[in-house]
Amino acid sequence: MTRLRHDLNHLTSVGLLVAALATGATGLIADLWDLNDFWYHTVAGYVMGGLAIAHVVFNWRVLWGYARFRLLGRARRPAAAPARPPAVSRPGSVPDLRHAIVSRRGLIGAGIGGAVGLFVGRGLRSPPPIPQGSDVGIIYHEWSKPGVIDALGSVANWGPSVPLYKRYPGATAAVLPEPDLTGGLSAAEAIAQRRSARTFAAQPMTREELSRVLHLASGISADKFGNARRTAPSSGALYPVELYPVVHNVEGLERGVYHYAYEDHALELVRAGDLRQRVVEQALMQEFLGQCGVVVFLSQILQRMRPKYQDRSYRYGLVEIGHVGQNLYVGATSMGLGACGVGAFMDDDINAMLGLDGTEEAAVYLVAVGKVPPVA
């Protein structure tokens, strides 16, 4: 019975070490890829907890003795047992290798080696096969696929974090009215009726309409002064998307490029001027982009995501652009306005017009919004 208890104690110690390594590795992966419900991490945690309890049960005498030693002082050591004379091997006898093979140190070493081998074997992957002549998108998609060993990238320096909110100090700010979310089509009706509008009326948009459209696109909807959340989802709540409304025809607003300040629900004037023709020319001569009330440019600041998501940041940023763009579509439709998204434009000139460097922050998408002619 004592021998069985001794063996179980050793196995529990090894299992506890392996479970702790698995819990740490899966926890790192869950944090790196923002996995809120990672089943492997949950199971590893429960197994580690169970083995920890078993370890305490098997070793409670040792733990209690150590506690007494720390609390009550060093106890008197018992007399040392006489040394056992070295065993003498008889000719033809088989040596006893049990202690050499099943020692605690041997088991722990085997456990560590097995865990490391499993981690490396499961995580290391050969370079993905990429057909010759593939476009850059395919190459990026293949190389940004996750592997377990990629979790080691979390210790690399991906640059400092950048502020969650971009500001233009000293810019003229136009505070928008509080968004009125009453009235209009329901979400289901707006989604069903959504279409891309390429014909806009000469009637100007109101500030109230622009306020509601921007709020529904990606405005702050909860905990404005705390852990703010917006109307569009974001990986890790890092929100890399910035909105730049280029105003053509909105009551009470000067024409020009504005930056949407999320915290204040306001527009910061980046540059004034009539930019209708420039937008049309740099978006491949799509005339409706100069006839709408406002063109909302969507940019992304990748450095907001790189420290957490590394190579996959660009993937997540594009996904978020899609969320915000659809919100613009549905929000405009619910109000009886027209909207049309465009991805074809000359990047360098558009970035220069918006005042972006095109590298650390770049325009990715634009959505035209405005009044539409009445249906005949």
VOPA-332348 format. One record per residue (C-alpha): residue number from 1; x, y, z; residue in one letter. Coordinates in steps of 0.02 Angstrom, whole numbers, padded with zeros to 5 digits. Each point is the difference from the previous one (the first is absolute). Last residue first. Layout:
REM VOPA-332348
FISE   resi        x        y        z   resn
FISE    NUM        X        Y        Z      A
...
END
This chain:
REM VOPA-332348
FISE   resi        x        y        z   resn
FISE    376   -02083    02912   -02936      A
FISE    375    00115   -00039    00146      V
FISE    374    00057    00162    00079      P
FISE    373    00178    00055   -00043      P
FISE    372    00133   -00055    00124      V
FISE    371    00077    00100    00142      K
FISE    370    00179   -00041    00044      G
FISE    369    00133   -00125    00047      V
FISE    368    00156   -00054   -00097      A
FISE    367    00101   -00138    00084      V
FISE    366    00190   -00013   -00011      L
FISE    365    00124   -00140    00030      Y
FISE    364    00183   -00031    00045      V
FISE    363    00075    00168    00044      A
FISE    362    00172   -00017    00080      A
FISE    361    00081    00024    00169      E
FISE    360    00177   -00054    00045      E
FISE    359    00037   -00017   -00185      T
FISE    358   -00109    00117   -00103      G
FISE    357    00068    00155    00087      D
FISE    356   -00173    00072    00028      L
FISE    355   -00053    00181   -00025      G
FISE    354   -00171   -00043   -00074      L
FISE    353    00048    00074   -00170      M
FISE    352    00170   -00084    00007      A
FISE    351   -00082   -00168    00038      N
FISE    350   -00117    00026   -00148      I
FISE    349    00146    00044   -00114      D
FISE    348    00102   -00152    00051      D
FISE    347   -00143   -00124   -00004      D
FISE    346   -00074    00032   -00171      M
FISE    345   -00176   -00066    00019      F
FISE    344   -00100   -00160   -00022      A
FISE    343   -00076   -00061    00163      G
FISE    342   -00169    00084   -00012      V
FISE    341   -00153   -00016    00112      G
FISE    340   -00166    00077   -00048      C
FISE    339   -00130    00078    00114      A
FISE    338   -00172    00078   -00021      G
FISE    337   -00103    00080    00136      L
FISE    336   -00173   -00051    00061      G
FISE    335    00055   -00003    00182      M
FISE    334    00010   -00191    00015      S
FISE    333    00096   -00003   -00164      T
FISE    332    00135    00115    00070      A
FISE    331    00023   -00109    00155      G
FISE    330    00003   -00160   -00103      V
FISE    329    00134    00061   -00120      Y
FISE    328    00106    00086    00133      L
FISE    327   -00013   -00154    00112      N
FISE    326    00055   -00106   -00148      Q
FISE    325    00155    00108   -00020      G
FISE    324    00040   -00009    00185      V
FISE    323   -00005   -00190    00003      H
FISE    322    00098   -00014   -00163      G
FISE    321    00138    00115    00065      I
FISE    320    00005   -00114    00152      E
FISE    319    00038   -00151   -00108      V
FISE    318    00135    00099   -00089      L
FISE    317    00082    00041    00167      G
FISE    316   -00009   -00180    00057      Y
FISE    315    00094   -00062   -00152      R
FISE    314    00128    00142    00012      Y
FISE    313    00034   -00044    00181      S
FISE    312    00032   -00185   -00037      R
FISE    311    00188    00021   -00005      D
FISE    310    00012    00070    00177      Q
FISE    309   -00166   -00018    00095      Y
FISE    308    00037    00084    00167      K
FISE    307    00140    00127   -00030      P
FISE    306   -00061    00016   -00182      R
FISE    305   -00178    00056    00037      M
FISE    304    00010    00187    00033      R
FISE    303    00151    00003   -00116      Q
FISE    302   -00116   -00040   -00144      L
FISE    301   -00080    00172   -00007      I
FISE    300   -00143   -00025   -00122      Q
FISE    299   -00090    00119   -00116      S
FISE    298   -00184    00016   -00047      L
FISE    297   -00049    00147   -00111      F
FISE    296   -00177    00067    00020      V
FISE    295   -00057    00094   -00156      V
FISE    294   -00132    00130    00043      V
FISE    293   -00156    00077   -00077      G
FISE    292    00009   -00093   -00165      C
FISE    291    00035    00082   -00170      Q
FISE    290    00190   -00009   -00007      G
FISE    289    00009   -00187    00033      L
FISE    288   -00143   -00021   -00125      F
FISE    287    00123    00041   -00140      E
FISE    286    00104   -00158    00009      Q
FISE    285    00152    00064   -00093      M
FISE    284    00125   -00132    00057      L
FISE    283   -00009    00039    00186      A
FISE    282    00142    00128   -00009      Q
FISE    281   -00093    00106   -00127      E
FISE    280   -00165   -00002    00095      V
FISE    279    00083    00041    00166      V
FISE    278    00095    00144   -00080      R
FISE    277   -00158    00066   -00081      Q
FISE    276   -00096    00006    00163      R
FISE    275    00141    00073    00105      L
FISE    274   -00073    00172    00036      D
FISE    273    00111    00066    00137      G
FISE    272    00048   -00010    00183      A
FISE    271    00132   -00115    00072      R
FISE    270    00005   -00108    00156      V
FISE    269   -00155    00070    00084      L
FISE    268   -00039   -00102    00156      E
FISE    267   -00177   -00069    00003      L
FISE    266   -00084   -00042    00166      A
FISE    265   -00069   -00148    00095      H
FISE    264    00115    00053    00143      D
FISE    263    00087   -00166    00032      E
FISE    262   -00016   -00061   -00180      Y
FISE    261    00082    00150   -00084      A
FISE    260   -00050   -00018   -00183      Y
FISE    259    00133    00082   -00108      H
FISE    258   -00056    00129   -00127      Y
FISE    257    00051    00036   -00179      V
FISE    256   -00083    00149   -00085      G
FISE    255   -00160    00094   -00032      R
FISE    254   -00060    00109    00143      E
FISE    253   -00139   -00073    00105      L
FISE    252   -00167    00083    00042      G
FISE    251   -00104   -00109   -00117      E
FISE    250    00098   -00141   -00080      V
FISE    249    00050   -00003   -00185      N
FISE    248    00177   -00052   -00043      H
FISE    247    00075   -00056    00165      V
FISE    246    00147   -00120   -00005      V
FISE    245   -00035   -00106    00154      P
FISE    244    00160   -00079    00067      Y
FISE    243   -00032   -00151    00112      L
FISE    242    00138   -00095    00092      E
FISE    241    00008   -00190    00016      V
FISE    240    00128   -00084    00115      P
FISE    239   -00128   -00034    00138      Y
FISE    238    00100   -00094    00134      L
FISE    237   -00151   -00085    00082      A
FISE    236    00100   -00163   -00006      G
FISE    235   -00062   -00030   -00176      S
FISE    234   -00130    00134   -00037      S
FISE    233   -00189   -00002   -00012      P
FISE    232   -00096    00150   -00073      A
FISE    231   -00119    00105    00106      T
FISE    230    00138    00047    00119      R
FISE    229    00056   -00050    00174      R
FISE    228    00087    00112    00125      A
FISE    227    00093   -00074    00150      N
FISE    226   -00035    00156    00104      G
FISE    225   -00062    00174   -00043      F
FISE    224   -00113   -00049   -00144      K
FISE    223   -00054   -00161    00082      D
FISE    222   -00116   -00051   -00142      A
FISE    221   -00046    00050   -00179      S
FISE    220    00155    00089   -00062      I
FISE    219   -00021    00030   -00186      G
FISE    218    00049   -00123   -00137      S
FISE    217   -00119    00015   -00147      A
FISE    216   -00158    00030    00101      L
FISE    215    00078    00155    00078      H
FISE    214    00062    00062   -00167      L
FISE    213   -00171   -00019   -00082      V
FISE    212   -00092    00079    00147      R
FISE    211    00109    00156    00003      S
FISE    210   -00006    00018   -00189      L
FISE    209   -00190   -00004    00006      E
FISE    208   -00005    00128    00142      E
FISE    207    00122    00112   -00095      R
FISE    206   -00124    00002   -00142      T
FISE    205    00035   -00069   -00174      M
FISE    204   -00012    00119   -00147      P
FISE    203   -00127   -00017   -00142      Q
FISE    202    00086   -00020   -00169      A
FISE    201   -00062   -00179   -00012      A
FISE    200    00113   -00151   -00016      F
FISE    199    00013   -00138   -00130      T
FISE    198    00123   -00141    00029      R
FISE    197   -00092   -00088    00139      A
FISE    196    00061   -00173    00054      S
FISE    195   -00148   -00096    00069      R
FISE    194   -00064   -00037    00175      R
FISE    193   -00184   -00046    00007      Q
FISE    192    00018   -00166    00092      A
FISE    191    00132    00067    00119      I
FISE    190   -00105    00155    00037      A
FISE    189   -00157   -00104    00031      E
FISE    188    00090   -00116    00122      A
FISE    187    00082    00146    00091      A
FISE    186   -00167    00089    00017      S
FISE    185   -00036    00145   -00115      L
FISE    184   -00002    00179    00061      G
FISE    183   -00053    00073    00165      G
FISE    182    00100    00027    00159      T
FISE    181    00190   -00004    00005      L
FISE    180    00024    00188    00018      D
FISE    179    00189    00024    00006      P
FISE    178    00051    00141    00118      E
FISE    177    00037    00148   -00111      P
FISE    176    00175    00011   -00075      L
FISE    175    00138    00107    00076      V
FISE    174    00096    00091   -00136      A
FISE    173    00185    00011    00044      A
FISE    172    00128    00119   -00073      T
FISE    171    00168   -00087    00017      A
FISE    170    00118    00051    00140      G
FISE    169    00043   -00176    00048      P
FISE    168   -00053   -00128   -00132      Y
FISE    167   -00038   -00158    00097      R
FISE    166    00013   -00188   -00026      K
FISE    165   -00079   -00108    00133      Y
FISE    164    00064   -00169    00058      L
FISE    163    00175    00069    00023      P
FISE    162    00142   -00099   -00079      V
FISE    161    00082   -00156    00069      S
FISE    160    00187   -00015   -00019      P
FISE    159    00085   -00108   -00132      G
FISE    158   -00019   -00181   -00046      W
FISE    157    00143   -00056    00112      N
FISE    156    00003   -00189    00006      A
FISE    155   -00061   -00093    00154      V
FISE    154   -00170   -00031   -00079      S
FISE    153    00087   -00079   -00147      G
FISE    152    00023   -00155    00106      L
FISE    151   -00185   -00032   -00029      A
FISE    150    00050   -00039   -00179      D
FISE    149    00054   -00172    00063      I
FISE    148   -00183   -00048    00015      V
FISE    147   -00033    00043   -00181      G
FISE    146   -00104    00142   -00069      P
FISE    145   -00030    00039   -00184      K
FISE    144    00078    00168   -00043      S
FISE    143    00120   -00076   -00127      W
FISE    142   -00139   -00076   -00104      E
FISE    141   -00108    00157   -00006      H
FISE    140    00149    00111   -00036      Y
FISE    139    00054   -00106   -00148      I
FISE    138   -00178   -00011   -00065      I
FISE    137   -00021    00189    00010      G
FISE    136    00168    00033   -00083      V
FISE    135   -00054   -00091   -00158      D
FISE    134    00057   -00175   -00041      S
FISE    133    00124   -00018   -00144      G
FISE    132    00076   -00161    00064      Q
FISE    131   -00122   -00099    00106      P
FISE    130    00021    00026    00188      I
FISE    129    00034   -00154    00106      P
FISE    128    00000    00055    00182      P
FISE    127    00172    00006    00082      P
FISE    126    00020   -00156    00108      S
FISE    125   -00092   -00005    00163      R
FISE    124    00063    00006    00176      L
FISE    123   -00142    00002    00124      G
FISE    122   -00052   -00180    00024      R
FISE    121    00178   -00068    00004      G
FISE    120    00065    00145    00103      V
FISE    119   -00134   -00014    00133      F
FISE    118    00001   -00191    00001      L
FISE    117    00190   -00003    00015      G
FISE    116   -00003    00127    00140      V
FISE    115   -00132   -00101    00094      A
FISE    114    00093   -00164   -00026      G
FISE    113    00166    00073    00057      G
FISE    112   -00079    00075    00155      I
FISE    111   -00088   -00162    00044      G
FISE    110    00156   -00106   -00031      A
FISE    109    00102    00116    00111      G
FISE    108   -00131   -00009    00137      I
FISE    107   -00004   -00190   -00011      L
FISE    106    00189   -00013    00007      G
FISE    105    00015    00118    00147      R
FISE    104   -00134   -00096    00095      R
FISE    103    00091   -00164   -00029      S
FISE    102   -00087   -00134   -00103      V
FISE    101    00147   -00054   -00109      I
FISE    100    00150    00012    00117      A
FISE     99   -00101   -00058    00150      H
FISE     98   -00067   -00153   -00089      R
FISE     97    00168   -00050   -00075      L
FISE     96    00040   -00143    00121      D
FISE     95    00151   -00089   -00078      P
FISE     94   -00027   -00179   -00063      V
FISE     93    00115   -00129    00086      S
FISE     92    00128   -00103   -00097      G
FISE     91    00141    00034    00122      P
FISE     90   -00069    00079    00157      R
FISE     89   -00015    00185    00010      S
FISE     88    00049    00075    00164      V
FISE     87   -00117    00130    00071      A
FISE     86    00082    00143    00088      P
FISE     85   -00021   -00002    00188      P
FISE     84   -00148    00098    00060      R
FISE     83    00052    00150    00100      A
FISE     82   -00061    00001    00178      P
FISE     81   -00154    00107    00026      A
FISE     80    00034    00177    00051      A
FISE     79   -00065    00047    00169      A
FISE     78   -00158    00099   -00007      P
FISE     77    00010    00187   -00037      R
FISE     76   -00064    00114    00134      R
FISE     75   -00131    00113   -00076      A
FISE     74    00046    00160   -00088      R
FISE     73   -00120    00138    00045      G
FISE     72   -00184    00005    00044      L
FISE     71   -00075    00084   -00154      L
FISE     70    00119   -00051   -00138      R
FISE     69    00033   -00174    00069      F
FISE     68   -00183   -00024    00041      R
FISE     67   -00047    00046   -00180      A
FISE     66    00133   -00118   -00066      Y
FISE     65   -00068   -00142    00106      G
FISE     64   -00176    00035   -00060      W
FISE     63    00058   -00001   -00181      L
FISE     62    00094   -00163    00024      V
FISE     61   -00148   -00082    00086      R
FISE     60   -00121    00068   -00131      W
FISE     59    00098   -00075   -00142      N
FISE     58   -00123   -00121   -00080      F
FISE     57   -00151    00110    00034      V
FISE     56    00090    00158   -00059      V
FISE     55    00048   -00084   -00164      H
FISE     54   -00179   -00059   -00024      A
FISE     53   -00062    00179    00020      I
FISE     52    00128    00061   -00127      A
FISE     51   -00049   -00140   -00118      L
FISE     50   -00180    00059    00002      G
FISE     49    00048    00182   -00029      G
FISE     48    00116   -00047   -00144      M
FISE     47   -00137   -00102   -00081      V
FISE     46   -00123    00145    00017      Y
FISE     45    00123    00123   -00076      G
FISE     44    00044   -00116   -00144      A
FISE     43   -00185   -00022   -00039      V
FISE     42   -00030    00189   -00006      T
FISE     41    00156    00032   -00105      H
FISE     40   -00050   -00134   -00125      Y
FISE     39   -00176    00070   -00016      W
FISE     38    00053    00176   -00048      F
FISE     37   -00153    00108    00032      D
FISE     36    00060    00181   -00007      N
FISE     35    00133   -00031   -00132      L
FISE     34    00090    00167   -00023      D
FISE     33    00135   -00073   -00112      W
FISE     32    00147    00039    00114      L
FISE     31   -00099   -00019    00161      D
FISE     30   -00069   -00171   -00045      A
FISE     29    00170   -00056   -00063      I
FISE     28    00086    00054    00161      L
FISE     27   -00134   -00087    00103      G
FISE     26    00022   -00157   -00104      T
FISE     25    00187    00000    00036      A
FISE     24   -00019    00037    00186      G
FISE     23   -00134   -00131    00025      T
FISE     22    00099   -00130   -00097      A
FISE     21    00156    00034    00104      L
FISE     20   -00101   -00011    00161      A
FISE     19   -00082   -00161   -00059      A
FISE     18    00171   -00077   -00037      V
FISE     17    00066    00049    00172      L
FISE     16   -00155   -00064    00088      L
FISE     15    00008   -00164   -00095      G
FISE     14    00181   -00024    00054      V
FISE     13   -00043    00035    00181      S
FISE     12   -00153   -00113   -00007      T
FISE     11    00104   -00141   -00074      L
FISE     10    00125    00016    00141      H
FISE      9   -00136   -00003    00133      N
FISE      8   -00083   -00148   -00084      L
FISE      7    00165   -00095    00009      D
FISE      6    00021    00037    00186      H
FISE      5   -00180   -00048    00038      R
FISE      4    00025   -00164   -00092      L
FISE      3    00160   -00035    00098      R
FISE      2   -00087    00039    00164      T
FISE      1   -00142   -00118   -00044      M
END
